[in-house]
Amino acid sequence: MKGMYKGCEIEVTKEKSLAGYKMLFYSIFDDGYEVDSGHSEGGDKVTEFYESLKNVVDDYKEHSEDYE
């Protein structure tokens, strides 16, 4: 799933990891710069995880100095 929120590009995918099980991989970019990225081994759904990343974007927009 890929989309824009407050000028940031959010992408979340669920793919088979090298360990053999499915994991969530995510990234947030603002104007070509990486804000956050990583993976999750939890059982979250892609859409739910995408929605939770909007909170990260909100925090980034309010406190961008914490993300440098």
N, C-alpha and C positions, 0 to 999 in steps of 0.2 A: 504494500500500500504506500502510495506516495502522494504528498499534497503540500500545500502552502498554508502557513499560519503566521499572521503578523509579519510577513516578509521573509520568513524562514522556510526552507524546504525541509520537510520531515519525511523520512523513509523508514518503513518497518517491513521486514520480510521474515518468513519462517522457512528455514531451510534445514536440510539434513547436515549435521556437523560432521567433522572428521571422526568424532567419537561414535557416530552411527545413529544418533538420535536427533530429533528436530529441536532447533533452538531459534529464538528470535534474535535478529540482528537489526540494529537501528543506527540512524545518523540524523543529525540536525546541522544544516548549513545556513549561514546568513551571508548573502552576497559573496559566495564562493569560499568563505572561511568556515572551518569546522567549529561548531559550538560544542557538540558532544557526540559521542558514538560509542558503541559497545554491543554487548550481547546479554541475553537473559536465558537462563535455563528453566525458568518457571513455566507454568501451564497457561500463561496469559494468552488471550486471543489477540491477533494482530490488530484488530480495530480498537480493542480496549487499551492496548499498549500505546497505540498511536494517540489516542485521546489523552492518556496520562502524560505524554511528552509535551503536550500543549502547556502543562504547568511548568515544565523546564524552560520553554520559550518565554513564558510570562516572567519567570524569575530572571532569565537572561536579559530581557528588555528592561527590567527594573534595576538590575545590578550587574551590568555588563562587565564592570571591573573585576568581578569575581571569576570571570571566564577567560581572563587573559593568560 
